[in-house]
Amino acid sequence: MEASQHKAFICLTNETVLLAIISVRTLISKAPTCTPRTSYFPVVHNQYLCTLRRELFSTTAAKVDSEEGNEEKQKINVTFVDKDGEETNIKVPVGMSMLEAAHENDIDLEGACEGSLACSTCHVIVMDVDHYNKLPDPTDEENDMLDLAFGLTETSRLGCQVIAKPELDGLRLALPAATRNFAVDGFKPKPH
């Protein structure tokens, strides 16, 4: 399969995208540790396969472009409060995860697994119970990761699982005082 064919998977119409994801996920799951010699996709380099895996297995909302192009996406106001109490107000497009929004606005929210529910480094604390109650219940997978989070509270969530929607306008998220992944020397990895 050529690189242009991979792009075709990502550019499918809404009607066929679910079927494509299911069939590609099935193929990829049969070759979880494939190498160039043993790959089910012999012509594809590992970098394309890794990118495809990240796109298909990501739990964050898909970015869908408006068909009209000139229509501006609806945005909500979100405030991130860091461990020192400093507030950063940003506008987040509806459908975007708080992890993605933090990365786009240089907010220190790590997200080591890039939103694939494999870590707890994007742990955030929803400061308003009313906003917390407007979120869908956390899945078992999210709860498993939250159990590993530093400074867990009753209103803790993973930033990759908090998706912007109109009823969350005014959302305030506190960043925990620490995370289990940041290095002691202060080095903070940049998102990919």
Buried (B, 14 or more C-beta within 10 A) or exposed (E): BEEEEBEEBEEEEEEEBEEBBEEBBEEBEEEEEBEEEEBEBEEBEEEBBEBBBBBBBBBBBEEEEEEEEEEEBBBBBBBBBBEEEEEBEBBBBBBBBBBBBBBEBEBBBBBBBBBBBBBBBBBBBBBBEEBBEEBEEBEEBBEEBBEEBBBBBEBBBBBBBBBBBEEBBEBBBBBBEEBBBBEEEEEEEEBE
